[in-house]
Amino acid sequence: MTVTPPARRTAGPAATAVERASAALGRLRRGRLLHPAGASFVAEVTIWGTPGPPTGVGLLDDPGRYAGTVRLSKGTPTPGSWPDVLGLALRMHLDSGRSFDLLVSSSGAAPVLRSLPLPRRRFAGTYSTIVGFRVGRRRLWLAALADPEAVDLGRSLAAAAAAARTDAPRLVLAVASAVGPWRPVGQFSIGARLSAREDAALAFDPVRNLPPGMRAAGPPAWLRDQTYRGSRRARGASGQSGGSTATV
């Protein structure tokens, strides 16, 4: 599979201003601007294929297995197990040498709630892309869902890391339309924890590291693009930085 990144549009004044402001805030924070507190792990991703009508995205419709990297994080961050908007970032390392970066936030599972980031205490639960993607003329949402048969990730980053040491926690990958039910398309398991240095070097690009035929849509995607670009710029990272190709 060949993944060609979309050409970057010429940045206008608004885009430049947002990117520069994000970079400045990132330098003040001396790290990630978004979801600074987190832990990264080796992951293994298995795609079963799409049940029912295909999505039009080959990476989701065709069975396959990929090395991956997953990062669990807290948004604010609040201390310990206090409620927060929790984040999960999954990088699938593709045969082309590029990656598919999926960033999801704690949300509700129902259609009316899958577009709202919701604070919660536990790392198990529903994580949604919040913003939909365009696939042809359709809108598509992706999610990471709790696997009821897998070990619980607990209420803190420390508890999640402990769960990964004793067992390989699993989450289910799923797709849905704006109002349709979630359809499982695969799963990923969480393995060995990466070092703090490896976690700091890891950087995602949720707008440009997408499979062919799929693109982020709407003003929130534009804002996310500039914000993540500025955050990476402050850290001297690129949209392909870091990640592990080891297996669980």
N, C-alpha and C positions, 0 to 999 in steps of 0.2 A: 504494500500500500504506500503510495506516495502522497505526502502531505505538503501542499504548497501554501505557505502563509499568505494571507491576503495583503495586497499592497496597502501601505499606510497612506491615508489621505493627508494632503498638506494641512498641517496644523494651523488652525486659526487662532486669533487672539485669546478666545475663551479657553481653548484646549491648552495653549501654552501657559496661560495663567494658572489653570488648575494643576497642571503638571509641576510647575515651578513651586506653587504653594505646597503641594504634597511632598516634593523633595525637601523643601525647607523644614517642614514639620518632621519629616523622617530624620533629618540631620540633628534636629533638636532632641529627638527621642533616642538617637544613636542606635537605631535598629528598625524593625518593621514599623510602618505607620499603622497598618491594619493587623489585628490579631497578633500582637507582639508575644504573648505568652503561649507557648505551644511545645509539642513534642512530635518528632518525626520518626517514622518506622519504615522498614522494608515491607513491601506488600506484594501479593500475588493476585492478579485479576483474571477471572474466568468469565468469558462472555458465552452465554448459552445460545443467544439468538433471540429475536423478538417473537413472542407468542402472538398469533393473530396477524393483522395487517402489518407489513414492514414499515419502519419509520422513514426509510429513504437514506439512512446513514449506515453505510456498510459496516463500520466499526461496531455498531450496535446490533445490526441484523444478522451478521455472520458469526458463527461460533469461533472462538479463539482464546488463547491464553497469553498473558503479557506479564512481564516483570513490572513492578510499580513501586511508588513511594507514597506514603500517606502521612499527612500532618493533622493532628488534633490540636485545637486551640481554643482560647477564650478571647472574646472580642474586646472587652473594656481594658484590662481584665480585672474581674473581681477576685478577692482572695479566696483560697481554698475551694470549698464546694458551694459558695454562694451562687445564686442564679446569674446567668450571663447568656448573651447570644453566643452559642458555641459554633465553632467552625470546623469543617472537615475538608481538606484539600487532597485530592487524589491525582497523582501523575501516572499515566499509563505510558510506558516506554515502548514506542512502536518500532517495527522492523526498519522503517525508513531512517531511523536515527533521530527523529523528532519525537514529540510527545503530545498527548491529549491531557490538558489540565482541566479537571472538574472541581469547581469550588462550590460547596453547599453550606448552608447555615441552618441552625436549628429552627424548625417551623412546625406547623401542623400538617397532618396528612390529608385533611379534607380539601376539596378544591378552593374553598373560600379562604383557607388558611395557608396554602402552600406558597403563596406569594408574599407572606409576611414573616419576617424574622422574629422569632419568639424566644425570650429568655427561658432557660430551664436549668435544673441542677445536674441532671444525669447525662452522660455522654451517649448512652443508648437512647434511641428514638429516631424520629424522622428528621432528615436533613434535606432541604430542597434547594434548587438553584435560585429560587426566589424570582429571578427574571427568566422569561422564556427565551427559547432560541427559534430562529427561522429555519425551517427545512422546506424548501420550495415555497408553497403558499400556506404551509401549516405552521402552527406554533407548537413547540415541544418543551416540556419540563423534564428535568432529570432529578433523581433523588437517591440518597443512600438511606436504606431502611434497616431497622434493627432486625436481626435474625433471632427468632425466639428460641432456637436450639443452640445458640452460641453463648460463650461466656460473656457475662455482663461487663461493660467497660467502666462502671462505677461513677463516682461523683466528682472526681478530680483528675488532673493530668497524672498525678502519682498513681492513682488507682488504675487508670488506663494502662500505664506502663507496667504495673504489676500483673495485670491480666495478660498482657502480651508476653511476659516472661514465663508464665505458667501454662498458657494455652495460646492458640492462634485465634483471637476474636474475629468474627466474620460479620460483614454487613452485606445487604442485598442491594444491587443496582437496579433501578426501575425507571421507566419512562411513563409519561402521561400527557394527555392534552390538557387544555385549560380546565376542563370540567370532567374529564374522564377518570376512571380508576387507575391506580398505579399498576403497571405491567412489569413484572420482574424480567430482566434481560441477562442477569449475571450476578456475580458476587465477588468480593475481595476479602482476603484474609490479612491480618496484621501480624507481622513477625518481629524480628529483632529491632530494638530501638537504635536509631542513629545517634552519633555523638552530638554534643551541644554545638561543636564547630560545624558539623555537617548540617544541622538544623538551621544555623545562622546563615549558611551559604545558599540554602534552598530558596528559590524564587519562582513564582508561578505567573503565568500570563493567561488568565481565563477568557480573554477575548480573542487572542490570535492563535493560541495553541488548541485549535479545534479540528476535528476530522473534516474531510471534504464534504460539501453539501450542507454544512451546519454553520450558522453564524449567529452571534449575539445580536439582539435586536433592541431598539428603543433607546431613549435618553439615559436610562440607568446603565446600559452597557457602555455608552459613551463616557459617562462619569467614571465608571469602574476602570475603563481603559486608561484614562488620564491619571487617575489616582494611583493605580498599580504601577504605571510607568514612572511616576514621580517617586514612589516609594523605592522601586528598584534602583532608580538613578541615585538616590541618596546612599544606598548601600553598595553601589558599584557592581550591581548584579544585572544579569540579562534574563529574558523570559525563558531561557533554557538552563538556568543555573541549577546545579545540584541534582540530587536524587540518586537512588541506588538501583542498579540493575540486578542485584542479588535476588535469590529466590527464598521464599519462606521455608 
